[in-house]
């Protein structure tokens, strides 16, 4: 993995860098950490381009590097619906893959690099993956629109019923989702990345789940972190924080 932190429009790529798979997103966890972690688990040599949003108090320059490139991606027909994250990968000398939408990228990476679950049909994986996307999307949106109180309410009032279901899917932390001795899969990666955000919020806001929830979540997260590729990534250039861009009301440091 090569990490590039960019501040200028001319440094934001319009094609895969050096022929390597290239992921472009803000310099934040946001929607992209599951993609970053999945590529590392799959031993993909990729370029992780992290765009610095800038100073939110300066409306003339804030996010302008990306906005300039977004217009170019559209006008040149490189991306039909330019957005962040976007992912580029050369498949052959004549053809490259260009994708937006985090869930589309997750499915592409999961399928290409054999990270889809083996213990369930693909339609169930898609359903559960979308479910996790909903949680992450709500967490992100409330980080910008609601702030700490909204995040606390989500974790303490809405999340416990959902975690009770995931406790069964994740074998109450006694195994990864595909079962004992199974390889980590894309659902494990997405669930783990979301739970990391929850843990961050718990520390920042002094929140406690029930003892039963705390026990299985801890056990499951440790199981994921003991996967050698995950452990190596967490000790490298993994983007722990910030969770969001500087204008958010929560998770900006």
C-alpha angles and dihedrals in degrees: 000000000000117000118207120187109199134188102171130072092231090060095056106097126238093190137026110295114243089346091294126128105270128203119193123196143128120291090263139085094249114126097337110067094087089054093048092048094045092054090050092049088051091051092240116164098223140158116243107203112195116192117210107224094204132214112339091205089066102069092179093064105021110119090346095128089061095041090055092051092044089061091049093049088054099042093049093047093239092129123019093206107022113208143135128297101039126170131204127189131170111230097178141345089278104034138054133179117236116186139173128183115069094236092053090050091048092053094045093050092043094051097041096047098039097250098130115116116267096199097067140037117266094251090061091049090052091050094049092044091053089048090056090046089057092054092047092045092052092047091051096045093049090048087064103031105029110023130200097336093053092047091049091050091050093051097043101036109024106027103057094070090049093048090053089062093044090051088067094044090050094045091245089289094303093113142000116272095270090053141251114350090001124141119256112264138195094271090054089051094049094044092047094050091050092048089052088059090049091050091049090052092047091056094044094046099032095241128162127197120207116289091250092054093045092052098052095040091052092047093048095047091049090050091054092045090054091062101108095230092049092047091051092048094049088055094050133050095321110149104235094167162051094050093196144016121281097264093061120108092226137031100022098131 
